[in-house]
Amino acid sequence: MCELFGASASEARGYSAWLMPFRARGGAAADNPDGWGIASWANDQARIEKSPEPGWHSERFRDLAESVSSPLLLAHVRKARHPPVPGLLNTHPFAHACCGRDWVFAHNGMVPDVIEQPCAGTVCRPDGETDSEFAFCHLLAGIVDTYHDTDIDHWLGQLAARATAIAALGKFNFLLSDGRVLLAHGHDRLHHSERSSGLALVATEPLDAGDWRAFVPGELRVYRDGALLSSHRAPQPGAGA
């Protein structure tokens, strides 16, 4: 059911040590053959390359895995579920503009009921048919009135609340970035690894022998320049006030 890989670093760097095994998750080492995508950033601008073909035999994926250099990275391999047909418009990551920034998003899980929920405003209209992209637009709609690119606390609570509400509809693990921070929401299937060299990694499944830890269910972790800025945890059922 799709897989995610994200990274935040203190400076532009390569990620081949993790992208190469992640590429194998796209139809060889795991059943995610329905598309791949990689987002990287240069001069504060996102560059996305993606294809609805299996990542494990894509030569372009291999080339990018070996050559891409960026302080931020967001990658996805897809198992088509909703809709169950591969296609470029339905291949992650997705990109939409909001609040003067270009945002990039990728999702693991299923939240099909989000498509039936009205999305306030016109900040984001899906180009494809996936529940993932509809959920992305719901997240942006939740922060459009509060986002401030130098004060993350001003809008993070709104994003965390919206993520929790969407997660109640199914499974909602995601990576999201405005080109400055990497936000990772682990609903039920995500791991993080903070390295001593100014590097933070997030992946559905561990991609090397390093120290990976599972997200607390419902946890939203925020990274900038390879360091953890904050961690928000969704209220658990039955928890006291």
C-alpha atoms as an extended CHARMM CRD file, in Angstrom:
* protein
*
       241  EXT
         1         1  MET       CA              0.0000000000        0.0000000000        0.0000000000  PROA      1               0.0000000000
         2         2  CYS       CA              2.4570000000        2.6640000000       -1.2540000000  PROA      2               0.0000000000
         3         3  GLU       CA              5.6510000000        3.6670000000        0.5310000000  PROA      3               0.0000000000
         4         4  LEU       CA              7.2640000000        6.9620000000        1.4910000000  PROA      4               0.0000000000
         5         5  PHE       CA             10.7850000000        8.2670000000        1.8940000000  PROA      5               0.0000000000
         6         6  GLY       CA             11.7180000000       11.7650000000        3.0220000000  PROA      6               0.0000000000
         7         7  ALA       CA             14.8550000000       13.5470000000        4.1490000000  PROA      7               0.0000000000
         8         8  SER       CA             15.8340000000       16.8740000000        5.6570000000  PROA      8               0.0000000000
         9         9  ALA       CA             19.4880000000       17.9110000000        5.7860000000  PROA      9               0.0000000000
        10        10  SER       CA             21.5510000000       20.8740000000        6.9260000000  PROA      10              0.0000000000
        11        11  GLU       CA             22.8890000000       21.3130000000        3.3860000000  PROA      11              0.0000000000
        12        12  ALA       CA             22.4090000000       19.9070000000       -0.0980000000  PROA      12              0.0000000000
        13        13  ARG       CA             23.5850000000       16.2960000000       -0.2820000000  PROA      13              0.0000000000
        14        14  GLY       CA             22.9860000000       12.9820000000       -2.0260000000  PROA      14              0.0000000000
        15        15  TYR       CA             20.6800000000       10.1750000000       -0.8660000000  PROA      15              0.0000000000
        16        16  SER       CA             21.6990000000        7.1850000000       -2.9910000000  PROA      16              0.0000000000
        17        17  ALA       CA             22.3200000000        4.9980000000        0.0890000000  PROA      17              0.0000000000
        18        18  TRP       CA             18.5620000000        5.1380000000        0.7890000000  PROA      18              0.0000000000
        19        19  LEU       CA             17.0420000000        5.8700000000       -2.6180000000  PROA      19              0.0000000000
        20        20  MET       CA             18.5340000000        2.7430000000       -4.1740000000  PROA      20              0.0000000000
        21        21  PRO       CA             16.8890000000        0.3350000000       -1.7000000000  PROA      21              0.0000000000
        22        22  PHE       CA             13.7560000000        2.4860000000       -1.8460000000  PROA      22              0.0000000000
        23        23  ARG       CA             13.7140000000        2.0490000000       -5.6340000000  PROA      23              0.0000000000
        24        24  ALA       CA             13.5850000000       -1.7110000000       -5.0790000000  PROA      24              0.0000000000
        25        25  ARG       CA             10.4360000000       -1.1920000000       -2.9890000000  PROA      25              0.0000000000
        26        26  GLY       CA              8.7680000000       -0.0620000000       -6.2080000000  PROA      26              0.0000000000
        27        27  GLY       CA              7.7400000000       -3.4980000000       -7.3900000000  PROA      27              0.0000000000
        28        28  ALA       CA             10.6900000000       -5.7820000000       -6.5580000000  PROA      28              0.0000000000
        29        29  ALA       CA             11.2430000000       -5.9110000000       -2.7940000000  PROA      29              0.0000000000
        30        30  ALA       CA              7.6280000000       -4.8080000000       -2.1710000000  PROA      30              0.0000000000
        31        31  ASP       CA              4.3570000000       -4.7400000000       -4.0990000000  PROA      31              0.0000000000
        32        32  ASN       CA              4.3170000000       -1.0930000000       -5.1900000000  PROA      32              0.0000000000
        33        33  PRO       CA              4.6100000000       -1.2910000000       -8.9890000000  PROA      33              0.0000000000
        34        34  ASP       CA              2.2080000000        1.4480000000      -10.0780000000  PROA      34              0.0000000000
        35        35  GLY       CA              4.3980000000        4.5360000000      -10.1920000000  PROA      35              0.0000000000
        36        36  TRP       CA              7.2370000000        6.4580000000       -8.5970000000  PROA      36              0.0000000000
        37        37  GLY       CA              8.1230000000       10.0680000000       -7.9280000000  PROA      37              0.0000000000
        38        38  ILE       CA             10.9590000000       12.1260000000       -6.4410000000  PROA      38              0.0000000000
        39        39  ALA       CA             10.8130000000       15.7590000000       -5.3360000000  PROA      39              0.0000000000
        40        40  SER       CA             13.9680000000       17.7410000000       -4.6210000000  PROA      40              0.0000000000
        41        41  TRP       CA             14.6840000000       21.4210000000       -4.0820000000  PROA      41              0.0000000000
        42        42  ALA       CA             17.2350000000       23.8930000000       -5.4570000000  PROA      42              0.0000000000
        43        43  ASN       CA             17.2450000000       27.6340000000       -4.7710000000  PROA      43              0.0000000000
        44        44  ASP       CA             13.9870000000       27.2540000000       -2.8750000000  PROA      44              0.0000000000
        45        45  GLN       CA             12.2610000000       25.7570000000       -5.9230000000  PROA      45              0.0000000000
        46        46  ALA       CA             10.7890000000       22.2660000000       -6.0540000000  PROA      46              0.0000000000
        47        47  ARG       CA             11.5980000000       19.9090000000       -8.8820000000  PROA      47              0.0000000000
        48        48  ILE       CA              9.4110000000       16.8280000000       -9.2860000000  PROA      48              0.0000000000
        49        49  GLU       CA             10.0370000000       13.8950000000      -11.5760000000  PROA      49              0.0000000000
        50        50  LYS       CA              7.6060000000       10.9950000000      -11.6540000000  PROA      50              0.0000000000
        51        51  SER       CA              6.3000000000        8.2020000000      -13.8210000000  PROA      51              0.0000000000
        52        52  PRO       CA              3.4460000000        5.6430000000      -13.6130000000  PROA      52              0.0000000000
        53        53  GLU       CA              5.8990000000        2.7990000000      -14.2800000000  PROA      53              0.0000000000
        54        54  PRO       CA              7.4380000000        0.4480000000      -11.6720000000  PROA      54              0.0000000000
        55        55  GLY       CA             10.2820000000        2.1970000000       -9.8890000000  PROA      55              0.0000000000
        56        56  TRP       CA             12.4310000000       -0.9070000000       -9.6140000000  PROA      56              0.0000000000
        57        57  HSD       CA             13.1110000000       -1.0930000000      -13.3460000000  PROA      57              0.0000000000
        58        58  SER       CA             13.0680000000        2.6400000000      -14.1270000000  PROA      58              0.0000000000
        59        59  GLU       CA             16.4680000000        3.7940000000      -15.3550000000  PROA      59              0.0000000000
        60        60  ARG       CA             15.4710000000        7.3910000000      -14.7090000000  PROA      60              0.0000000000
        61        61  PHE       CA             14.7620000000        6.5410000000      -11.0770000000  PROA      61              0.0000000000
        62        62  ARG       CA             18.2070000000        4.9210000000      -10.8830000000  PROA      62              0.0000000000
        63        63  ASP       CA             19.8520000000        8.0020000000      -12.4020000000  PROA      63              0.0000000000
        64        64  LEU       CA             18.1180000000       10.3280000000       -9.9560000000  PROA      64              0.0000000000
        65        65  ALA       CA             18.8870000000        8.0800000000       -6.9950000000  PROA      65              0.0000000000
        66        66  GLU       CA             22.5770000000        8.3330000000       -7.8390000000  PROA      66              0.0000000000
        67        67  SER       CA             22.7260000000       12.0230000000       -8.7870000000  PROA      67              0.0000000000
        68        68  VAL       CA             20.1180000000       14.0970000000       -6.9650000000  PROA      68              0.0000000000
        69        69  SER       CA             21.4910000000       16.6050000000       -4.4540000000  PROA      69              0.0000000000
        70        70  SER       CA             19.1760000000       18.6400000000       -2.2480000000  PROA      70              0.0000000000
        71        71  PRO       CA             18.6670000000       19.7580000000        1.3500000000  PROA      71              0.0000000000
        72        72  LEU       CA             15.1440000000       18.3160000000        1.1410000000  PROA      72              0.0000000000
        73        73  LEU       CA             13.8580000000       15.1720000000       -0.5120000000  PROA      73              0.0000000000
        74        74  LEU       CA             10.4610000000       13.5300000000       -0.7910000000  PROA      74              0.0000000000
        75        75  ALA       CA              9.9200000000       10.2390000000       -2.6480000000  PROA      75              0.0000000000
        76        76  HSD       CA              7.0500000000        7.7990000000       -3.2140000000  PROA      76              0.0000000000
        77        77  VAL       CA              6.3790000000        4.4060000000       -4.8010000000  PROA      77              0.0000000000
        78        78  ARG       CA              2.7420000000        3.6250000000       -5.5050000000  PROA      78              0.0000000000
        79        79  LYS       CA              0.3710000000        0.7200000000       -5.1070000000  PROA      79              0.0000000000
        80        80  ALA       CA             -2.7080000000        1.9380000000       -6.9750000000  PROA      80              0.0000000000
        81        81  ARG       CA             -5.7990000000        1.6420000000       -4.7980000000  PROA      81              0.0000000000
        82        82  HSD       CA             -8.0190000000        4.6930000000       -5.1930000000  PROA      82              0.0000000000
        83        83  PRO       CA             -8.3970000000        4.8770000000       -8.1140000000  PROA      83              0.0000000000
        84        84  PRO       CA             -6.9000000000        1.4600000000       -8.9190000000  PROA      84              0.0000000000
        85        85  VAL       CA             -5.4990000000        2.5650000000      -12.2910000000  PROA      85              0.0000000000
        86        86  PRO       CA             -1.9510000000        3.9330000000      -12.7280000000  PROA      86              0.0000000000
        87        87  GLY       CA             -1.5590000000        7.2640000000      -14.4810000000  PROA      87              0.0000000000
        88        88  LEU       CA              0.7030000000       10.2910000000      -14.3430000000  PROA      88              0.0000000000
        89        89  LEU       CA             -1.8880000000       12.6340000000      -12.7900000000  PROA      89              0.0000000000
        90        90  ASN       CA             -2.4680000000       10.1000000000      -10.0100000000  PROA      90              0.0000000000
        91        91  THR       CA              1.2480000000        9.5110000000       -9.3420000000  PROA      91              0.0000000000
        92        92  HSD       CA              2.7670000000       11.0270000000       -6.1990000000  PROA      92              0.0000000000
        93        93  PRO       CA              4.2020000000       13.4440000000       -5.1820000000  PROA      93              0.0000000000
        94        94  PHE       CA              1.6140000000       16.1350000000       -5.8730000000  PROA      94              0.0000000000
        95        95  ALA       CA              2.3310000000       19.8560000000       -5.9530000000  PROA      95              0.0000000000
        96        96  HSD       CA              0.0570000000       22.8410000000       -5.3330000000  PROA      96              0.0000000000
        97        97  ALA       CA              0.6530000000       26.4930000000       -4.5390000000  PROA      97              0.0000000000
        98        98  CYS       CA             -0.6330000000       27.9810000000       -1.2950000000  PROA      98              0.0000000000
        99        99  CYS       CA              0.1730000000       31.0360000000        0.7750000000  PROA      99              0.0000000000
       100       100  GLY       CA              2.9540000000       32.2020000000       -1.5300000000  PROA      100             0.0000000000
       101       101  ARG       CA              4.7800000000       28.8480000000       -1.4100000000  PROA      101             0.0000000000
       102       102  ASP       CA              4.8660000000       25.6980000000       -3.5440000000  PROA      102             0.0000000000
       103       103  TRP       CA              3.8440000000       22.6770000000       -1.4730000000  PROA      103             0.0000000000
       104       104  VAL       CA              4.6630000000       19.0260000000       -2.2090000000  PROA      104             0.0000000000
       105       105  PHE       CA              2.7950000000       16.0450000000       -0.7440000000  PROA      105             0.0000000000
       106       106  ALA       CA              2.8390000000       12.2290000000       -0.8370000000  PROA      106             0.0000000000
       107       107  HSD       CA              0.6120000000        9.7530000000        1.0230000000  PROA      107             0.0000000000
       108       108  ASN       CA              0.4870000000        6.1480000000        2.1410000000  PROA      108             0.0000000000
       109       109  GLY       CA             -2.8910000000        4.6820000000        3.0900000000  PROA      109             0.0000000000
       110       110  MET       CA             -6.5210000000        5.1220000000        2.0440000000  PROA      110             0.0000000000
       111       111  VAL       CA             -8.9980000000        7.8660000000        2.9900000000  PROA      111             0.0000000000
       112       112  PRO       CA            -11.5540000000        7.6010000000        0.1420000000  PROA      112             0.0000000000
       113       113  ASP       CA            -14.3270000000        9.3290000000        2.0840000000  PROA      113             0.0000000000
       114       114  VAL       CA            -12.3580000000       12.5840000000        1.9990000000  PROA      114             0.0000000000
       115       115  ILE       CA            -13.3990000000       12.9750000000       -1.6350000000  PROA      115             0.0000000000
       116       116  GLU       CA            -17.0190000000       13.3890000000       -0.5750000000  PROA      116             0.0000000000
       117       117  GLN       CA            -16.2410000000       16.1190000000        1.9410000000  PROA      117             0.0000000000
       118       118  PRO       CA            -16.4680000000       19.7200000000        0.7030000000  PROA      118             0.0000000000
       119       119  CYS       CA            -13.1970000000       21.6090000000        0.7030000000  PROA      119             0.0000000000
       120       120  ALA       CA            -13.6430000000       25.2280000000        1.6910000000  PROA      120             0.0000000000
       121       121  GLY       CA            -12.2810000000       27.9060000000       -0.6220000000  PROA      121             0.0000000000
       122       122  THR       CA            -10.3790000000       27.5660000000       -3.8740000000  PROA      122             0.0000000000
       123       123  VAL       CA             -6.8260000000       27.2780000000       -2.5660000000  PROA      123             0.0000000000
       124       124  CYS       CA             -6.3570000000       23.8360000000       -4.1230000000  PROA      124             0.0000000000
       125       125  ARG       CA             -8.1810000000       21.8490000000       -6.7940000000  PROA      125             0.0000000000
       126       126  PRO       CA             -6.9930000000       18.2780000000       -7.4670000000  PROA      126             0.0000000000
       127       127  ASP       CA             -5.6100000000       17.5870000000      -10.9330000000  PROA      127             0.0000000000
       128       128  GLY       CA             -6.0890000000       13.8220000000      -10.5650000000  PROA      128             0.0000000000
       129       129  GLU       CA             -8.5620000000       11.4450000000       -8.9670000000  PROA      129             0.0000000000
       130       130  THR       CA             -6.7800000000       10.0920000000       -5.8960000000  PROA      130             0.0000000000
       131       131  ASP       CA             -8.0700000000       10.3840000000       -2.3580000000  PROA      131             0.0000000000
       132       132  SER       CA             -4.4740000000       11.3670000000       -1.5530000000  PROA      132             0.0000000000
       133       133  GLU       CA             -4.5770000000       14.5680000000       -3.5980000000  PROA      133             0.0000000000
       134       134  PHE       CA             -8.0080000000       15.4680000000       -2.2370000000  PROA      134             0.0000000000
       135       135  ALA       CA             -6.6040000000       15.0530000000        1.2830000000  PROA      135             0.0000000000
       136       136  PHE       CA             -3.6600000000       17.2690000000        0.3110000000  PROA      136             0.0000000000
       137       137  CYS       CA             -6.0590000000       20.0170000000       -0.7080000000  PROA      137             0.0000000000
       138       138  HSD       CA             -7.9430000000       19.6540000000        2.5750000000  PROA      138             0.0000000000
       139       139  LEU       CA             -4.6850000000       20.1310000000        4.4800000000  PROA      139             0.0000000000
       140       140  LEU       CA             -3.8490000000       23.3150000000        2.5770000000  PROA      140             0.0000000000
       141       141  ALA       CA             -7.3640000000       24.6520000000        3.0580000000  PROA      141             0.0000000000
       142       142  GLY       CA             -6.8840000000       24.1630000000        6.7860000000  PROA      142             0.0000000000
       143       143  ILE       CA             -3.8700000000       26.4820000000        6.9830000000  PROA      143             0.0000000000
       144       144  VAL       CA             -4.4770000000       29.0570000000        4.2470000000  PROA      144             0.0000000000
       145       145  ASP       CA             -5.6610000000       31.6750000000        6.7370000000  PROA      145             0.0000000000
       146       146  THR       CA             -2.9310000000       31.0620000000        9.3250000000  PROA      146             0.0000000000
       147       147  TYR       CA              0.2420000000       30.1110000000        7.4090000000  PROA      147             0.0000000000
       148       148  HSD       CA              3.3040000000       32.2310000000        8.0800000000  PROA      148             0.0000000000
       149       149  ASP       CA              6.5930000000       31.0580000000        6.6260000000  PROA      149             0.0000000000
       150       150  THR       CA              8.7200000000       32.2960000000        9.5400000000  PROA      150             0.0000000000
       151       151  ASP       CA              6.4240000000       31.3110000000       12.4220000000  PROA      151             0.0000000000
       152       152  ILE       CA              5.5790000000       27.6290000000       12.2010000000  PROA      152             0.0000000000
       153       153  ASP       CA              3.7330000000       27.5760000000       15.5230000000  PROA      153             0.0000000000
       154       154  HSD       CA              1.2320000000       30.0070000000       14.0390000000  PROA      154             0.0000000000
       155       155  TRP       CA             -0.2140000000       27.3960000000       11.7030000000  PROA      155             0.0000000000
       156       156  LEU       CA              1.0780000000       23.9970000000       12.7820000000  PROA      156             0.0000000000
       157       157  GLY       CA             -1.7350000000       23.3840000000       15.2350000000  PROA      157             0.0000000000
       158       158  GLN       CA             -4.2960000000       23.8780000000       12.4620000000  PROA      158             0.0000000000
       159       159  LEU       CA             -2.4540000000       21.4370000000       10.2280000000  PROA      159             0.0000000000
       160       160  ALA       CA             -2.1720000000       18.8440000000       13.0120000000  PROA      160             0.0000000000
       161       161  ALA       CA             -5.8980000000       19.0930000000       13.7450000000  PROA      161             0.0000000000
       162       162  ARG       CA             -6.7930000000       18.7050000000       10.0810000000  PROA      162             0.0000000000
       163       163  ALA       CA             -4.4500000000       15.6950000000        9.7410000000  PROA      163             0.0000000000
       164       164  THR       CA             -6.0880000000       14.0250000000       12.7460000000  PROA      164             0.0000000000
       165       165  ALA       CA             -9.5590000000       14.5760000000       11.2800000000  PROA      165             0.0000000000
       166       166  ILE       CA             -8.5640000000       13.0720000000        7.9220000000  PROA      166             0.0000000000
       167       167  ALA       CA             -6.8320000000       10.1260000000        9.6140000000  PROA      167             0.0000000000
       168       168  ALA       CA            -10.1610000000        9.2530000000       11.2730000000  PROA      168             0.0000000000
       169       169  LEU       CA            -11.4310000000        8.3770000000        7.7770000000  PROA      169             0.0000000000
       170       170  GLY       CA             -8.9190000000        5.5660000000        7.2000000000  PROA      170             0.0000000000
       171       171  LYS       CA             -5.1220000000        5.4020000000        7.0060000000  PROA      171             0.0000000000
       172       172  PHE       CA             -3.1940000000        8.6560000000        6.6600000000  PROA      172             0.0000000000
       173       173  ASN       CA              0.6020000000        8.5310000000        6.6490000000  PROA      173             0.0000000000
       174       174  PHE       CA              2.0460000000       11.4310000000        4.6880000000  PROA      174             0.0000000000
       175       175  LEU       CA              5.0100000000       13.6610000000        3.8940000000  PROA      175             0.0000000000
       176       176  LEU       CA              4.5010000000       17.3690000000        3.2010000000  PROA      176             0.0000000000
       177       177  SER       CA              6.8860000000       20.2440000000        2.5250000000  PROA      177             0.0000000000
       178       178  ASP       CA              6.7410000000       23.9550000000        1.7440000000  PROA      178             0.0000000000
       179       179  GLY       CA             10.3700000000       23.8850000000        0.6360000000  PROA      179             0.0000000000
       180       180  ARG       CA             11.6350000000       24.8690000000        4.0900000000  PROA      180             0.0000000000
       181       181  VAL       CA             10.3500000000       22.2510000000        6.5010000000  PROA      181             0.0000000000
       182       182  LEU       CA              9.5630000000       18.5550000000        6.1450000000  PROA      182             0.0000000000
       183       183  LEU       CA              6.3790000000       17.4810000000        7.8990000000  PROA      183             0.0000000000
       184       184  ALA       CA              5.8000000000       13.7670000000        8.4570000000  PROA      184             0.0000000000
       185       185  HSD       CA              2.5810000000       12.3000000000        9.8260000000  PROA      185             0.0000000000
       186       186  GLY       CA              2.7430000000        8.7170000000       11.0420000000  PROA      186             0.0000000000
       187       187  HSD       CA             -0.7570000000        7.3810000000       11.4600000000  PROA      187             0.0000000000
       188       188  ASP       CA              0.1260000000        3.7020000000       11.6220000000  PROA      188             0.0000000000
       189       189  ARG       CA              3.1160000000        2.9430000000        9.3680000000  PROA      189             0.0000000000
       190       190  LEU       CA              6.1130000000        5.2700000000        9.4040000000  PROA      190             0.0000000000
       191       191  HSD       CA              9.6380000000        5.3370000000       10.8750000000  PROA      191             0.0000000000
       192       192  HSD       CA             12.1300000000        8.1120000000       11.6130000000  PROA      192             0.0000000000
       193       193  SER       CA             15.8920000000        8.1920000000       12.0270000000  PROA      193             0.0000000000
       194       194  GLU       CA             17.8940000000       11.2190000000       13.1650000000  PROA      194             0.0000000000
       195       195  ARG       CA             21.5900000000       11.0270000000       12.2940000000  PROA      195             0.0000000000
       196       196  SER       CA             24.4070000000       12.9430000000       13.9870000000  PROA      196             0.0000000000
       197       197  SER       CA             25.5360000000       14.5610000000       10.7260000000  PROA      197             0.0000000000
       198       198  GLY       CA             22.6510000000       17.0390000000       10.3900000000  PROA      198             0.0000000000
       199       199  LEU       CA             20.3870000000       14.5690000000        8.6410000000  PROA      199             0.0000000000
       200       200  ALA       CA             16.8880000000       13.3430000000        9.4270000000  PROA      200             0.0000000000
       201       201  LEU       CA             15.2670000000       10.4760000000        7.5240000000  PROA      201             0.0000000000
       202       202  VAL       CA             11.6660000000        9.2820000000        7.3840000000  PROA      202             0.0000000000
       203       203  ALA       CA             10.5120000000        6.1030000000        5.6390000000  PROA      203             0.0000000000
       204       204  THR       CA              7.6490000000        3.6620000000        5.6350000000  PROA      204             0.0000000000
       205       205  GLU       CA             10.1080000000        0.8510000000        6.3230000000  PROA      205             0.0000000000
       206       206  PRO       CA             13.7510000000        1.2250000000        7.5050000000  PROA      206             0.0000000000
       207       207  LEU       CA             16.1140000000        1.5080000000        4.5360000000  PROA      207             0.0000000000
       208       208  ASP       CA             19.4210000000        0.7160000000        6.2330000000  PROA      208             0.0000000000
       209       209  ALA       CA             20.8180000000       -0.7680000000        9.4390000000  PROA      209             0.0000000000
       210       210  GLY       CA             20.7230000000        2.5410000000       11.3130000000  PROA      210             0.0000000000
       211       211  ASP       CA             18.6090000000        3.4270000000       14.3250000000  PROA      211             0.0000000000
       212       212  TRP       CA             15.0300000000        3.7040000000       13.0610000000  PROA      212             0.0000000000
       213       213  ARG       CA             12.0920000000        4.2000000000       15.3790000000  PROA      213             0.0000000000
       214       214  ALA       CA              8.3860000000        3.8760000000       14.7050000000  PROA      214             0.0000000000
       215       215  PHE       CA              6.2330000000        6.9660000000       14.9440000000  PROA      215             0.0000000000
       216       216  VAL       CA              3.8530000000        7.1160000000       17.8590000000  PROA      216             0.0000000000
       217       217  PRO       CA              0.4090000000        6.5280000000       16.2540000000  PROA      217             0.0000000000
       218       218  GLY       CA             -0.9400000000        9.8840000000       15.1280000000  PROA      218             0.0000000000
       219       219  GLU       CA              2.3760000000       11.7100000000       15.5680000000  PROA      219             0.0000000000
       220       220  LEU       CA              3.2990000000       14.7040000000       13.4020000000  PROA      220             0.0000000000
       221       221  ARG       CA              7.0430000000       15.4170000000       13.2930000000  PROA      221             0.0000000000
       222       222  VAL       CA              8.5070000000       18.5930000000       11.8050000000  PROA      222             0.0000000000
       223       223  TYR       CA             12.1080000000       18.8570000000       10.5750000000  PROA      223             0.0000000000
       224       224  ARG       CA             14.1630000000       21.7760000000        9.3230000000  PROA      224             0.0000000000
       225       225  ASP       CA             17.7940000000       21.6610000000        8.1800000000  PROA      225             0.0000000000
       226       226  GLY       CA             18.1280000000       18.0860000000        9.4170000000  PROA      226             0.0000000000
       227       227  ALA       CA             16.9100000000       18.7980000000       12.9570000000  PROA      227             0.0000000000
       228       228  LEU       CA             13.6260000000       18.0670000000       14.6980000000  PROA      228             0.0000000000
       229       229  LEU       CA             11.7040000000       21.3020000000       15.3250000000  PROA      229             0.0000000000
       230       230  SER       CA              8.6510000000       19.8360000000       17.0120000000  PROA      230             0.0000000000
       231       231  SER       CA              6.5110000000       16.7650000000       17.5200000000  PROA      231             0.0000000000
       232       232  HSD       CA              2.7310000000       16.8200000000       17.9010000000  PROA      232             0.0000000000
       233       233  ARG       CA              0.7290000000       13.8040000000       18.9990000000  PROA      233             0.0000000000
       234       234  ALA       CA             -2.9550000000       13.3280000000       18.3530000000  PROA      234             0.0000000000
       235       235  PRO       CA             -5.1490000000       12.8700000000       21.4410000000  PROA      235             0.0000000000
       236       236  GLN       CA             -5.6930000000        9.1680000000       22.1320000000  PROA      236             0.0000000000
       237       237  PRO       CA             -9.1910000000        7.7930000000       22.7220000000  PROA      237             0.0000000000
       238       238  GLY       CA             -9.9860000000        7.7440000000       26.4180000000  PROA      238             0.0000000000
       239       239  ALA       CA             -7.1130000000       10.0850000000       27.3260000000  PROA      239             0.0000000000
       240       240  GLY       CA             -7.7910000000       12.4800000000       30.1660000000  PROA      240             0.0000000000
       241       241  ALA       CA             -8.0360000000       16.2130000000       29.7270000000  PROA      241             0.0000000000
